[in-house]
Amino acid sequence: MSPSSSWVFAYGSLMWSWPWPHVRKVSARLIGYHRAPCLSSVVYRGTAERPGVGFGLLPGGECLGVAFEVAANDWTDVLPALDARELVTGVYQRTQLQLLPTGGGDPVDAWTYLADVTHPQYLAEPPADLASRIALASGTAGSCRDYWRDTLAALSELGIDEPWLRHLWGEAMATHASECAI
């Protein structure tokens, strides 16, 4: 990592919804954590009355995603904006971890957001209505189904296949097809 930049690891909506300046974007692997649908979304992709389901990073396994390199002169603006977006309810903890760029190169230290397993929005066990939450919830940033669709599309573009997420998505859409029709 160059001392003139900082890195951020994206594994959910940040992969496809990164609005800030960056030097480059690379595929990366985070060892020791995995992507999980473990957060109850009550602002961006749901409400307290009808929560959606968001992704978090949990210990164990590995996670493929995207790393953004941000120039030092942009970092002073990007970090507060990133925190304002990701820490809105306190369900994430910003942490710096080491990533491996998948195209080769040296490991880099990157900031990322881990699920806070002590937070009330943490879903220790997937709720029975997980498919319904994905299909029907909506919040200030749009529908939970759009969040899942766009995240799965970003993973697909990177050549990342997580069959169990696609299965859950398919279940949500099949079970609630009539309610999701536009």
Disulfide bonds with the S-S distance in Angstrom:
none
